[in-house]
Structures are given as C-alpha cells and as structure tokens.
C-alpha cells in the first residue's frame, strides 16, 4: 500500500484494499517533505474507507473513523532515517510488506579519527519508524556484512565489522522478519560507505561522498508471519532503453501481473538488465512495479552499470545510489536468496582467456566479462557458512552460470563457476539468471558442448534456470493485440515472467507468457518443406544484407505456403509437428493425439547429453520464426516531420527503417531451442480437417494442453482471390 504526495501527488490504496480484510497495523509513507497540496474535496473511497483533503499543512497521521480519514499536522523528521511516518491504517493477518515504509537509523560520525570497525545494532522496530528507541530490543543471529567480511549479531543484536573505503554494510533479512521498504517497495537493509564518493564524473551521477564513517548504523526489523509456503515473481531482462519501451513493460508483464492472485507472493526479483543503459529511467520503472505491492529485489546486469566508469570498483555506483546494493542476500521461510553481481566491467588482463575473453586484455576495447569478484566470493563463502544445510539456496545473478544458447562463449557464462559449485556442494540449490533473453530450464545432470572448455564443468549438480525476458527479443517484432511487440526470443519463447512457488525447501517454476492465459504453456506449428525453403532463403538474404537493408527481401510472409494446410507431397518430404513448450525441460513428457487417437510421443530436439547446439531450418520453431522474419514496423513512415518516428528505434537509439519489411538478424531467430519437441507426421493422413492435441506433463505432474486445427488436401489450393470467374465483370 502506498501513500505518495509531493511531486507525485497521488494516493494509492489499491493494493492494501485488495490484500487486507481488517484494521490493525500501522501504515507508513516516504518523504522528508511530505505535503498534501493537491488533494480534492472529492473523497477517494473503496470498501467503506474514504480519504479527504486536510489542507496544505504537512501531515503526520491519518486516523480512520467510520469511513472517513482525517489528517493532522506533523513535525518533519530530521534524523538520518529521512523517512517520515505519515499515516496509520491497517492490515489483516497477512501484513503486506509495502506497509512498513521506513529507513535505517544512521548516527553521524566525525572526522576526529578514522575508526577501524563499523558497528551498530539490528533491532526490533516496535514503533515502525526506522529509528532505534531505547526500549526496542536487539535481534540476535542476524547475518551482517561489509560486502566481504561476514558476521552475526550477538544476543543483544550488536555487530562489529572491519572498515574499508568502498563498502556496503548490509544485513541479510532473516526468516520471520521484514526490513523496511521505500514507498516503491525497495527493501532498505544497507548503508553505502564511500567517503570521497565516486572518484570520476559519471553521466548518471555515481555515488556522492558519504563522508566520515557513521558512529553507528542500526538496522530495523519488524516481526512477520514466517512463511513456509510462498511464491516469488521472477523475470529476466526488462531492459527498456526509452520511455516508449517502459510503456511496453507496463502494458506487458505489469498488466499481466495485476490480473494475477499475488496473495501468496513475498517478493519480486528482476534478474538483471533491469534498464537498457539509461539509469535515469529507474525511478519511473520502480514506481510502475510498485502497484503490485511486492518488495522489489533487483539484480545488477551488464546494461545497469556506468558505461563511462574506468574501473569495476566504481561501475555500479550510480546503481547503488539509485537502487541499492549490487549483491546481497535475504531469507524467507526455508529459502535463502543470494544475489550476485557477476558482471565485471571493464574487465582486464586477469579476465583474458582464449576465445571471446581475449578482448579483456585489449586496451582499445572496453567490454565486460562474466565472473564473480574475489570480495564477493569471500562474502558468499562467509554467508553460506552461517546458513543451515537444510535450507534451499537460491542463487540469483544476471549472466548465467552456464547457458544453452551461449554454451560456446566465455564472456556470457561465469568463469569461476566450478568454485561456486564447490561452495554449494551437498546443499539443495537452484540458479536463476537472465542475460540471454531465452528461457532455459537446464536440469540437474544436463550438459552441453562448450561448458567444459569455457567454464570447466560438465553435468550440472542442480537446476540452472535462465528466466526469459519481459522485453523478449529486445522489443523487436510487430505490435500485437495489447500494443506491445511480439518479440519472440531466440529459443521461441514469448515475452513473459516466472512464478516460483516454494514449499519448505522445495520449489516449482512456471513460465507465463505476458498477456496470455496462465494455462497457455506452448505454441504449435508444422515444420514443412516449404517452411524450410522459405526460412533458408530469407535468412541467407538477411545474413548477406545485414539489418536495415534497403533492398527488397526475396520472400515475405505472403510467399510462405500455409503451414497448416498439408498435401501428400508435403507429407512425403517430411513434416514435423513442433511444440515449443516454453517452460519445458528434460524431465517433461510431451505427446500428441490426432483426432483423439493414440498417444504419439514427441522427441525433444536437444537431449542435453553433451551435444552441440542443433540449429537451422530443420531445428527451427516455425511459430516463432514466422513472426520474427517479416516485421512490418521497418516500413513505418509518416509526414509528421519527426525523423525518429520513422521506422522504429532499438537499443541506444539505433534507427531501423523506413525500409521494406524484413526480419530480425539471423542470430536473433528461433532456429534452435532447448524446449522444442517434434513429431514426424504420418504420410497417410486422409484428406479433410483434423485436430491435433498436444499434452505436456512437467516434472511435478502438472498437465497442459494445446490444440491445433489443420487440413490435408490432395493439392494445394490457390492462396489468393480467384478472379478467373470474374474476368468479364472486371473488363466492364
């Protein structure tokens, strides 16, 4: 629940009214200069609660009467917490995290001497204002870190850690407790210490000097119901480069999530590339996602850093100022979530290895590499030492530890994965990542060619999941029904997100396509001889001409024969039924039935037994490829006089068009996938209409079905208007 006044001048009780049934707990909102200036005399009401304007004075509390809320003046807070208690509303037994809006309590230090340790207390914030009071007890056994060294609070809730000049002091939120959040739901569990700030000017500001080490840094917590069963929303690269693309995120995944029951959700995780290089978009982005009423945990990605930083020590500074730490941990129930920053930028000679990492040693090239730094590795080891072995460890990071789509590259996987696996040996664990804009459920025991050479591992010791992307294929594609691009990813997955359900130390992952019914879990099509010819012709031209070619393509969608209308000639040349089961993995069962007949087992195109990627027309997903390879937006143009409104923009303002419609670059087309199943169609199908039903059963026994209507004709009919019987009329 949010109450936001000042520049935003808005009141949002939607989440609270939906989630809560009774009045019992405090409600807080953020602003050191909160004023209720623009509220009208018209009540805002729902479920019997009404709020009215109280004039222009700063406000402290809002008391609920029999349906009317009144505001009273308040004295603004001046302590370092900077977060004002402004209202008292209520929540039912399932207290929403968004109601605890406060900050941490920082006692200023002096420059008289330079302390060798940082100290403070983790305390039970009974007053829920983020400020430690003498009667508020400490909380013992809480993990506290400076980003390298790790300790736990003593019986009184006190901690002490070594000091260094570029550190983030932070706690790991323990199970059964909540840290405060901002009005947008960003958890507040950290303090950055960088006395002189970022040592070089950065376009997005970096970190301002923090000054002397504080006398004490106190971290507030409130009690919450310990959750044994809960869910988290997770998603890969949202990656908007512009306000237009933020609109696509709004109308895609956010709009989809608004319609879901999130009553059991306890967190929302963005798996990196939250932004598309423009960190000034973060405030609008965070505010939009706040409508979901979930704490927002963001992972730092390779499009979230300061591109103008000259050292990895400072390349996350603007991110740290605007959002928070670039690595951290927290606990819910029997699950410990560990967020890593495995993007080293700029990488240097220590990262240079044969292959694509050699660029790290080239002073004329500034690139990133996938690696977890030494300080983080020390922090990870120290954290795991304090976590009981019966907990589930959820590793969250942007660059995959390994991936299918980039299995033969180095920079796009994680160099020191073998060391990370060693730290997790014997534990229940799972990895979630983003970066590739593909969904890949890589199951324990699976492996692909390239992993051993690139990162030194073969079969996976636990599941590694690459989480897809709300931006899909970087917002490419024509606009669909909801006004967002049909940006099918390289593996054929549509833009979407994951719901991850936890029960104790067990978990279930479900991928959901944005703005599609939850039960839709796959896309069906036919890979026909005509499709393969069309695909090969168009992709060859695209490879030769490059993106944005001004010449006409050799074929378009209009030249492709209807793939759901088959002839004996087609069936004699091999036709595969394809099922792209977006969230499928090696443990999925997929079968087809033609007209309700016998069960026909479908075969996964990749076994995950050390083989290389199988790519090309034969292994492509026709459903996705047809939508990727002829995009009409290239040809958009007008007489408006606005040059940037012609064609369309991607990435850092790259202009595509106006040129003839064409497809994505070959590397972006779904010509391979780890979750594609196929079945060779029988050659003796009778003429007429047929219905084929595909069923997938996942590792948890959950079933999903998809149906497709298709036809068999002795000969292929004319695809266009038959004017032969109208020639006389046309001549008149």
N, C-alpha and C positions, 0 to 999 in steps of 0.2 A: 504494500500500500504506500502511496506517495502523496505528500503534500508539498508542492513546489511553488514558491512565489518569488517575486523579484523580477528578473528579466523574463523568465518563462511565464509567470503569472498564470499558473494553472493548478487545478486541484484534481487529483486522480484517485478516487476511492474504488475504482472498478475492481482491482484485484482483491482488496480487503472485503468488499461486499460479496464477492463470489466465494471467497475461501472461508469466511468465518460466519459463525452462527450465533455467537453470544458476545457480550461486552465484558472484558475482564483485564486486558493487559495494556500497557502504555504504547503509544504510537509517537514516533519522532520524525522530524524532517530536517533537512540540511540547509543551512545558510547562516553566515555570520551577520548578514544584513537583511534579515527577512522582513518584508513589508507586504501587507495585504492591500495593495493600491487599487487594483482594477477589478475587484470582485463586484458584481452587480447585486442589486437588491433581489434579483430573482433567485429563489432557493435552488440548490442542486440536491436532488433527493433520490433515494433508492432504498428499498426495503425499509421504509419508515424513518430513515435518517435524513435530516435536512441541514445544510450549512448555509449561513447568510453572512454577508459582509459585516465587519465590525469597524469600518472606517479605515483610516490610513496609518494608525499607530502600529509600531512593531508589536508582534503578538507573542505570547508565551504559551498559553494553554487554550485548549478548546474543550469545553465540557459538554457532554451530551445530555440533554434533557429528554422529554418525551417526544423527540423527533426534531429538536432544534439545537444547533450547536452554536455557542457564543464564544467570542474571542476576547481575551484580556491583554492589556499591555504587558511588556516584559523588559527586563534588563538584558542587554546583549551580552553573550559570553565573551570573555577576553582571554581565557586560558588557551594554551596551545591546542587543545582539543578542537576549537573552532567550529564545533558542530552544536547547534542550539536545539534544546528540547523545546518544541513549539506546540505540541498538542497531545492530548490524552484521549485516545479512542480505545478500541478493544479488539480482542481476538478470541476465538474459541480455543479448544484444546490443541488444535493443530496450528500453533502460533506461526504465522508466516515470518520468514527471516527478514523480509523487507520492512518489518515494523521496528526493528532495532537499528535506527539511524543514529549514529554517533561516530566518534573518532577515538584515537588513542590519546593517552594523557602523557604529555611530554613536559618535563620540568627543565627549563632552560639552564644551560651550563655557563661557565665563564671562561675567559681566556687566561686566567691566572696560571693555570697549569694544564698540562695535557695528560688526562687520565690514561692509564694502560688498560682499563677494563670498562665495559659498559654494563650497567646494572639496572634493575627495576623489578617490578612485581607483576605477575599475572593475577588478576583479582576478579572476584565475583561482583559484577556491576549491578548491585541491588537497585540503585537509583536510575539505572539505564541511561546515564548521561555521558558515559565515556570518561568521567573524571573520578579518580580514586578518592574515596572518603575514608576517614579513619576507622569507621565501623564496617567497612567492606572487606571480607576475608580474602586471603590469597588462595590460589588454586594450585595444588601440588601436582607433580608429574607431567607438566606440560612441556613439550619439546620446544626449545628456543634456540635460535641460531643467528650467527652473523653472516650467513651465506657460505661459510667454510667450516667453522667450528660449531659443534652441536652440544647442547647440554639439556638438562631438565630442571624444572623449578623444584625447590625444596619444599618441606612441609608447610612453610609459610607463604609459598608462591613466589619466592625470590629467585633471581637468577643473576649470573655474572659471566661475561664473555670477554675474550680479548678484543682489542680495538684495532682496526686498520682504516685507512682513509677513504676507501671506496667500498663501503659495505652496506648491506641492508639487514637491519636487526628485525627478526620476524619470529612469530610463533607458528606452530602447527596446530590448528584448531582441533582440540580433542573431541572424541565422540561424546555426545550428550551435552555439548556446549556450542554456543554460537558466538562468533565475533560480530562486531557491528558492521554495518554497510553504509555506503553513501545513499543519497536519495535515488540514485540509479541502480543500486544493488551491488556495488563493487565492494567486496569484503575489505575491512580495514584491520590488518593484523601486522603491520610493518612500519618501519621508520628507516628512511634512507639517510645515510651519513656520508656526505662528500663535502668536507669543509670548504673547499675552494670552488666547488661546482665543476661542471664540465670545462676542461682546460682549453677548449677551442670553440669558436662560434659554430652553432649548428642551425640549419634552416628552420627546424622545429623547436628550437629553444634549449634542448638539453636539460640538465639539472641546474637550478640556481644554487649558489653556495648555501650550504646548510649551517655554516658557522661552527662554533665550538660544540664539542660533544655534550649532549644534554646531561644534566645531573642525574636524571633517571628517566627511563622510558617504561611506562606502565601500560600493560595490555588488558583491556576489559573483556570479559566474557559474561554471557548470561546462560542460565540453565535452559535446556530444551529437551524435549522428549527424545530419548535415544531411539534411533530408527534402525530396526533390524531389516525391514523391507522398505525399499525406497527406489526411486528412479532418478536418473540424470539425463538431461538433454545434452547431446554432444554433436558437434558438427565440425567439419573441416573448413576449408578456405572460403570465407565470405568475400574477402578481397575486393571491396569496392574501391575503384580509383577516382570516383567522382560522385557528386550528389545524385546524378541520374542513376548510378549503379547502387547507391544506398536505397533508392526507391525500389529497385528490383529486389533487393534483400527484404525490404519491408513487405512488398507485395507477394513475395515467395515464401520463405521459411517462417517469417514472423507471422504473417497472416495465417499460415497453416497451423502454427503452434497456438495461436489464440483460440482456435476451434478445438483444441485437444483438452482432455481432462488432465491437468497437471497437479492434481491434489496430492499425489504421492511423490512429486518431484522435489528434490532437495538442492539441486544445483544445475547450472548450465555451463558447459565447457566449450570454448572456442579453441580449436586445435591449431591455432597459428595462422598467419596471413589473415589476421582479422581485418587489416587495412590493405590497401593497394598502394603503398608508398607515401600516401598523404595522411600524416598523423593528425592534421587539423580536422579530419572527419570523425575522429574518435568520439568527441562529446555527443554529436548528433546520433551516432551509431549506438552508443551506450544508452542514451535516453530512449531510443526506439525499443531496444530489447527490454528495457525496464518494465514495459507494460505486461510482461509475462510474470512479473513478481517473483523472480528467482535470482539468487546470488549469481553474479557473473564472474566466472573464472576464465581468464584469457591466457593463452599460451603465446609466447613471443615467436614470431616467424620471420622468414627472410624478406618479407615485404613490410615488416613492422619496425625495422631498425632505422637508424640515422644513416642514410647513404653517404653523407658527407663526413662521417666520422673517420678518423685515420687510425683508430685502434679499437680492437674488440672490447677493451675495457670501458669504452665510452659509447659504443654504438647502440646501446639500449637506453641511453639516458633520457631521451625525450619520452620514450615509452614508460620509463619508470616514473617520470613526473606526471604524465597524463593519466596513466592507468595504475601502475603498481609494479611489484617485483617481476623480474623476468624468469624466476624459478621459485618454487615454494611447495608446501605440502599442506594437506588437511585431512581430517578423518571424519567419516560418517559411519556409524554402526560398526560393522566388522571390516570396513574397507578403508584403506589408506591410499589417498590420491597423491601422487608425486608428479609435479610439473617440472619438466626440464627445459632449458634453453639449449638446444643442440645445433644452433646456427652460429658459427664462428665467422665474424665479419669485421674487418677484412681478414681473410686467412693469410698465413705467412709460410715461410720455409718449413716450419715444423709440421705443416699440413700437407706439404707437397709429396705426392706419391705418384708412381706411374699411372698414366691414364688421365682422366679429366681433372685430377687434383694437381697436376703439374702446374696449372695456371696459378696456384697459390704462391709459387716461387717467382713469378714474373712481376717485377715492379711496375710494369706498364699496364697490368691488368688488375683490377680490383674486384675480387669475387669472394663468395662465401664457401664454406665447407661444412659438412655435417659431422660434428664432433661435440662431445661433452667436455667442457674445460676441466682442468685439474681441480680448481676450487669446488666446482660442482660435484665432481667425483668424490672429493673428501666429504662434502656435505651429504651426499647421497649415502655414502657408507656409514657416516655418523648417525644419520636418521634411521636407516634400516637396523642398526644395532639396538635401537630403542623401540623397535616395533615387534610385538609378539609374532611368532612364526605362524600362528593360526589365522592371521589377518590376510585378506586379499590385497595385494599390491597392484594398484592401477597406475601404470606409467603413462604419462601424457607428455607429448613432445610434438614439435612441428614436423621436422624431417623424419621420415620413417626410420626405424632401426634397420629394416630391410623392406623392399617392396617388390612386387611382381613387375610393374611397368618399367621401373628403372633398375632392374636387377643387375644390369651390366655396367652401371655407372658407379662412381665412387662418391662424388660430392653430394649426391641426392640420397645417400644412405649414411649410416652413422659409423664412423671409423672405429671407435672403441667399443663396439657392441659386445665383443667377447668378454671384456672386463665387466660390463654391465650385467650380462648374463651370469657371470661368476658371482657377482654380489647377490643375485636373486636366486641362486641355486638352492633347490629344496623348498622354495616358497611357492605358494599359489600366486600367480601373477598374470597380468594381461597388459598389452601395449596398445595405446591408441595414438594415432598420428594423422597428419594431413599432408599438405605439400603437393602431392601428385595429381590432385583433383580426380582421383579414382576411388571407388570403394573396393577394398580388397580384404576379405576375411581370410587371413593366412593362418591356418590351423596348426596346432602343435604337431610336429612330425613332418610338416611340409617343407620343401626347399626347392630353389630354382638355380639354374646355371648362372654363375656370376657372383653369387653370395660369398662363396669361399674365397675367391680371388679378391673381391672388393673389401669385405669386412671380416673375413676369417671364420665364418660359421657355415654350417650346413643345415641339418634339420632343426627346426625351431623347438625350443624346450617348452614354450607356452604360446598361446594365441597372440598374434600380432595383427591389429586391425587398422587399416588405412581408411579414414572415415568419410570419404566422399567430399562434396563441396556444395554449399548453397549457391555458389557462383557457377557451378557446373564447369563447362569448358570456357572459363573466363568470360562469361556473359555473351558468348558468341551464339549465333542461331537466330532464326526469325522469332517474332513475338508470338506467344501462344494465347490461349483464352484469357488468362489473367493479366496479360500485358507484360509478362516477363519473358526473356529469351528462352527458347527451347535448347538450352545449352548442354546437350548430352555430352558426357565426358568421354575420355579416350577408351574406357572399357565399356561404354554404352550405358552408364548409369546416369539418370536424370539428376538435376539439382535436388538436394534433399538433406536430411539430417538423420541422426540416430536417437532412438530411445534405448537407454541401457537400464535394465531392471536388475536390482540387486536383492538377494535374499540371503542374509548372512554373508558368507564368503563366496556364494555362487552368483553368476550373472548371466543375463540373456541380452543379446544385441538385436535390435530390429531397425533396419534401414527403412525410412519413409521418403517417398518422392514428394517434393513440395507441391501443395495444392492438388494432390491425388488422394483418393480414398485410402485409409490405412491398410485395407485388405489387398490393395493392388501392389504386388511384390515382383512382378516380372513383365517383360514385353515379348510378344511372339511375332515371328515373321517366317518367311521362307527364303533360303539362300538358293537361288535358281541360277542356271547357266546364264540367263540374260542379265541377272544382277551382277554376276562376277565379271562379265564382259564390260558392263556399264561402269562398275567400280574401277576396274583396271584402267580403262580409257580415261576416265575423269581424274583419277589420282595421278596417272602419268603426266597428264597435261598440267595439273596443279604443281607437281614436283618441278617440271621444266619451267613454268612461267613464274612461280612464286606467288605470294599473297598479293591481292590487289591488281592482278593482271588486267590490262585494258582490252585485250582481245577477247573475242567470243569463245567460250568453252566449247569443246567438241560435242558435248551432250549436256542435257539438264535433266531434271526430274521428269519432264514431259517425254523424254526419249526412252525412259525405262518402262518396259512392259510390266503390267500389273503383276506383282509377285504372288498375289493370292488367287490368280487365275492360271491354272496349270493345264498343260497339254501332255499327251503321251510322249511327244518329243522332249518336252522339259523333263518329264519323269525318267526318260531313258538316258538323259545326260546328267543325272544325279541332282536331286533336290533334297536339301536338308531342311527339316523343321528346326528353327532355332528358338531357344528360350533363354533370354537373358534374365537370370534370377538375381536381381540386384544385390541382395544380401546373402547369396548362396556361398557355400564353401565345400570343401572336400567331403564333409560329413552329410551333405544334403542328398536326398533322393529325389530324382526328377523323372517323371514318366508321362507318357501321352496316351490318350484314347481317342480313336477316330470313330465318331458317331456312337459313342458309348461302348465301344467294343473292348477287345482285350487290351491289357496293360502292356505298353511298349516302352521299355526302358530307354532313357536318353543318356547320352555319354557326355561327360564334361570334356571340353576341348583341351584342358590342361590337367595333368594328373598331380603335379606338384611333387614329383619324384626326382628332381634334379635336372629336368629337361630345360631347354631354352624356350624363350617366348615363341609361340607359333603365331605368325602374323601374315596378313594378306587377305585377298578376296575370299579364299576358301574358309578362313577362320573369322571372318568379319561378322558383326551383328547388323543385318540389313535394316532392322527397325531404326537403330540409331544412325547408321551411316547415311540412309536416305535423307535424314533431316540435317545431317552435318555437311553434306556435299553440294547442296544447292541452296544458297542463302540469298533471299531477295533483298535484304537490307543493304547489300552492297550498292544497289541501284537507286536508293532513295535520293532524290534531289528536288529542290524547290526554287522558286523565285524570291524567297524571303530575303536574300542578301546576306544571310548568316552562313559564312563558309563552314563553320564547324557543325552545322545542322545537315550537311550533305553527307550521304553515305552514313557511316557511323564510326564512333571512336572506341578504341580499346586501350587498355594499359595506360601509359603516361601520355595520353592524348594522341596516340597513333591514329591516323585517319585512314579509313578503308572505304574507298569509293569517293564519288559515284563512278562505278564501273559496272559492267554486266554482272548479273548474279553468278556466284561461284561458291566454292566450298571452303572449309577450313583447310589449313595446311595439312599435309599428309600425316605429320606427327601427332595431330590432334584428332584423327579419325579413329573410330572404333573398329580397327582391323585385328584386334586381339583382346582377350578378356580372360580373367581367372574365374569368371562366374557365368560362362556361356555353355549351355548344353545343346546338343543337337541329335537329330534322328533322321536317318536316310528314309525318305518316304517310299512306300511300296510302289512299284511301277505299274501295278494292275488295278489302280483305283478306278471305279466305274465313273462314267460321266454323271454330272449333276452337282448339287450343292452338298457340302459336308461340313460338319462341325468337329473341330478338334479341341480337346480339353487337355491342358497340361496341369499336372499336380506336382507341387514341390512339398516335401516334408523335411523340416530342418532338424538339426541335432537334438532339439528339445521336443520333437514330436509334433510341432505345430504345422498345420497344413494350410496351403494357399492354392487357389485355382485360378486359371485364366483360360478363356475360350476364344477361339478364332474361327470365323466362317470363311470357307474358301470354296473354289469351284474347280471342276475338271471339265474341259471341253475338248472335243476331237480336234478342233482347230482354234487358233486364237482369233477372236472377233476383232473387227476394226475398232480402234480405241476412240476415234473422234466422230463427230457428227457425220452421218451418212447422207450426203446430199445428192446421191445418184437418182433418187426418185423425185427430186425437187428441181432438177436442172431446167425443165421447161418453165417452171414458175420463176426461177432465178433470171432466165433470159428475158422475161417480160418486165 
